[in-house]
Amino acid sequence: MHGGHGHGAEEGRHGSLKEYATGFALSIVLTIIPLLAVLNRWMTGMGALLVILVAAVLQFAVQLLFFMHLREEKGPRYNLMALILGIVVVVTVIAGSIWIMANNKMY
């Protein structure tokens, strides 16, 4: 009953402890870097905002790759397509909100 695919195929779907530990460590680092940059005033204004945004995007990628196993998905990539649609909607709402707030000054 124990064929060549059994354990190996199952292991491909679930992350190993090493993968989870790596993802966790990267998440911690990507949380600490912007926190230290702001609290220690290494950067202010646009520089600090840029560090926070880059760390957030990298953290998002780490979550997808290490915890949601998006790279291991077989067959049609419905989860990836749904994720991209969600990102497009969120970016559109945020950009639209910022644009409205910036251009809605009472004269």
Secondary structure, DSSP 8 states (H G I E B T S, - for coil): ---SSHHHHHHHHS--HHHHHHHHHHHHHHHHHHHHHHHTTSS-HHHHHHHHHHHHHHHHHHIIIIIS-GGG--SS-HHHHHHHHHHHHHHHHHHHHHHHHHH----
